[in-house]
Amino acid sequence: MGRNELHEPCTASDTEGPFTCVVSLKSAGQRLDHFLTEKLTACSRSALNRLISAQQVRVNGMCVKAGYRLRTQDVISLAIPEPPPQTLVPEQIEFDVLYEDAHLLAINKPPGLVVHPGGGHLSGTLVHGLLYHCTQLPGLDAQRPGIIHRLDKDTSGILLVAKTEQALQNLMADFKNRKVCKIYHALLMRWPGKTHGRIVQPIGRHPVNRKKMAIRPELGKYAATNWRIRERYSNGWCWAEINIETGRTHQIRVHMASVHAPVVGDVLYGGGVGQYTQYVPERQMLHASSIQFCHPSTGQVLCLTAPLFADMQTLLDALRTNEQCVHMC
């Protein structure tokens, strides 16, 4: 590629060896790690950051940091290493299949199931179960094959998995471009003060507790959440429908806590239930209920729904039976 040529987005085939591109005027000023995440969509952001930290990424022949601001005509070069041998051992993990074809899989993730291996979770994850179910899954990150998006360990509900490279690329692009509509339902500990609203607050890592996320006006990433209260109960709890425009880590939990309406059972963000109540959930009452997206191969619009798990449905039924419903819409 000549120095006067504009870069082109990296495709799956571009990642099978050395990668070189020249920064165009349009991309000048962008962070190196953000630029690479956009162009090398088959690589996860964490995998690319590891390459930068290991000095495997060069700009004009020099090692730079992930936050380096690109300039016009900068030459970026790196070599994508061969994927390591598959070290994940397939395991039979129980999950309900909501939809499956040759391109993708949609499951109803049970609460308590970690999506992919990480610190302290080297086995028994959803990925181990997916490899048992599908045998082979696409993706350069050996620890997250087929994974397009995630749900927290104790959040239940619908989750999409790519079974082909094309599906992985197309669905990741749709998520990134906010073409996927995700609806959640949650029990909230308090009424937010009105029946509906939209929260636009940047989210970033908590400055002290690294296990938490927080509203970070200066350092956070753009995040938007829409919520509507469907039912209110006499004990102060609410049943809410929530639509997220972005997919930041812990987004719903952080945003709803920011308006003093944390998710019931979410101890990390103020939703812990005291001993003076008959309703004591063992996890946060948050469920990914439905998802609407375009099929990555046919383009057909699909809308899939996932039923509540027994623990959440039982608690909701008890509230509807024992607590006066002061509002319903």
N, C-alpha and C positions, 0 to 999 in steps of 0.2 A: 504494500500500500504506500503510495507516494505521500509526501508531507503535505501536499495541498488538497488531498482528498478528505472528504468528510467520513467520519466513522460510520459503520453500519451496526445495528444491533447484532449481538452474538447469538447464533443459533446453537442447537445441540451439537451439530457437527463441528462448530468452531471450537468446542471445548475438548476436542480429542487431541490436544497437543499444544504447541506454543500459540499464544494469543497476543497480537499486536494491533494497536489502533492509534490514530492521531486525533487529538481532542479538537472538536470544532468550536467555533465561536459560540454556538448555542449552549454548549456544555461548560464553557469557561466559568469559573467561580464555584463549581460544584465540588463537593467533597469526593475524594478518591473512592472511599468505600461505597458511598451512595451511587456513584457513577458505575462502578463495577457490578453492584447488585442489580442495577437496571439492565446492563448489557449482557451479563452472564447469568441469565435467569435460571439456568439449570443448576447453579451453585447457590447454596444458602448464604445469607449474609454472614453467619458465624464462620462458615468454611472460608469465605473470602477474607475475613478479618484475620483468620489464623494464617493464611498465606501472606498477608501484609506484615503481620507480626514476625513471621519467620523470614522476612526479607526476600520473599520469592516474587514480589511485585516491584518493578522498577519504573520510574518516571524519568525519561531522558537518561537512562542508564544508572540512576541513583536510587537508593533505598529511601523511601519517605514514609511518613506516618499515615494512618487511615484518614486523618482529618485534613490532609494536604489539599489545598484549594487548587484545582486544575486551571491551567492557562491555555489559551489558544495555541495550537501546534505542539503541545506536550505530547511526547510519544510514550505510551504506556505499554509495557510488555510483561508477560508472565507466562509460566508454563503450568497448565492444570495437571497435577500429578495423577497418575493412574489410580482409579479407585482401589482402596485396599481390599484384600480378599474378604469376602463376606464372613464376618465373625459372629453375626447374630444367629442364634440357633432358633429355628421355628418352634413355637410352643402353641399348644391348643388353648386358646383364650376365648372365653365365651363373649359373643356380642351378636346383636340382632342385625341382620342384613335387611336394609330397607329397599335397596335398588342395586342391581348389578348387571353389567353387560361386559363386552370385551374391552371397554375403554376405561370404565370407572366403577367405583364401589361406593355406596353410601351406607353408613352404619349408624346405629343408635348407641353411642358410647355410654357404657354404664358408669355411674359415679364410682370414684376410687381407682379408676384405671388410668395410669400414666400413659400418655400418647407415645413417647419415644424414649429410648435410653438416655440417661443423664446422671448427674450426681446422685448416688444412692439408689439408682434404679437401673440395674444392669440386666435384669431379666423380668419376665412377667408383664411387659408393656404391650400396648396395642400393636406396635410394630412387630413384635415377636408373633403375635396372633395373626397379623396380616400376612406375614411370610408363610405361616402354616396354611392359611386359607388360599393364598394366591401363588405361592412358590417364588415368583420373581416380581419385583417392582422396580420402577425407574427411579433415577435420581443419582447425582454425584455424591451426595452426602450419605455415606454408608449407614449412618445411624438413623436416618429419617427417610428411607425409601418410600416413595409414593405419597408422602405427606405434603399436603397443599396448605392446610391451615390447622390450627390446634385448638383444643379445649383444655382448660385447667383440669387437674386431676379430679377434683370433686365437682366439677361441672359436668352434667350429663347432656346427652342430646346428639343431634345429627352432625356427622362429620364426613367430608368427602375424601376419597383416596383415589389417586390416579393409578391406572394399571398399565398405561403406555406412556412413552416419552412425549408423544403429541398431546395427550390429555394433560400431562403434567405442565407442559409449557403453556397451553391455552388457558387452563384453569388458573394457574398462577398469575397470568397476565390479566385475567378477568377480575381476580381478587384485587390485584394491585390497582386496576383502573376503576374499582368500585362499581363493577357491573353485576355483582352478586348481592342479592338481598337476603339478609339473615335476620330472623325474628327469634327472640328469646322470651321466656316467661320467668318471672322471679317473684318470690315472696319478699316484701320489703318490711323492715321493722317499724317504719314510721311513714306517715303520709307526707309527701314532699311539699305540701301547701297548695297545690293546684292539681287539676286532673290530668294535665299533660304538659310536656315541655321538651326543650332541646338543650342539651349541654354541649358547649364547645369549649373545651379546656385541654391544653397540651399535657401529655402524660410522659413521664420519664422515670428513671430509677430513683427510689427514695434516697435522699442524701445520707441517711444514717443506717436504716435497716435495708440491707441489700436484698432481702426476700420480698420487699414490698415495692410497689409502684406508687407514684404520687403526682398530684398536679404540679407541674414544673413550668411556670410562665416563661422562663428564660431558656431553659435547656430541653424542655419536653417536645414531643412530636405532636403534630395536629391530631386531634381526636374529636369525633362528634357522635353523640348518642341521643336518640329520640325515645321518649318514654310516654306511656299512657296508662293511667290507673284504671283497671277494669272493675275491681271490687275493693271495698274498704270494710274492715271488720271492727267490732266494738273494742277489741283489745289493742287497737292502733295499727295493726298490721295491714298490708295492702297486697293485692294481686296485680302485678304490672306486666304489660306487654312492652318489650323493648326492641328497638331496631337500631343497629349500629351501622354508621356510615363508614367507619374505619375499623381496623382490627388490632388495636394496641393490646399489649399484655395487660390482663386484669382490667380492661377498659370499663366494663359495666360495673364491676365492683368498686373501682376508684371513683367513677363519675357519680354513681348513686350515693356513695358515702359522702361525697362532696356537697350534696344537697340534704344531708342529714337523714338519708333514707337508705342505710346499708342493707345488703342482702341478708335475710334471716339465716343464721348459722355461720356467717362469714366472720370468724373470730379475728382474722387478720385486719379487717377493715371496720371493726366496730359493730359487727352483727351478732356477737355472742349472746346467747340466750341465758338469762339468769336462772337460778334454781326455783324461783317462785312462779313457775308456769308449768302447765301440763304438756306444753309443746316443746320438746327438746330434740331438734334435728341433729344428726351426726355429721352433717356436712352443709355447705352453703346451698340454699334452695334456689338454684339457677339452672335453667334447662334451655338448650338450643332446640327450639320447637320446629322450625321450618327453614327451608332454604330454597331460593329461586335462582336459577342460573341457566345459561345456554349449554347444551350438550357440547363437549369439546370436539366432537367429530361431525355430528349431524347439524348442529346449530339449533336444534329443537329446544324450546323453552321447557324446562322441567321444574316442577314445584314439589318438593318432598317434605313430608312431615314426620316427626318422631313423637310417639306417645310418651307421657310422663312415666318415670319409674315409680315403683310401688311406694317408696318412702315419701316422695314428694306428693303423689296423688293422695295417699292416706292422710298426710298432714293437711292438705287443702280440703279434703272432704270433712275432716274434723272441725276445721275453722268454719266451714259453711254450715255445719250442723250445730256447733256449740256457741258460736259468736254471732251476734246480730250483725247482719250486713247493712252498713249505713250508707253504702253507695254502690251502684252497679251500672255499668254502661257497656 
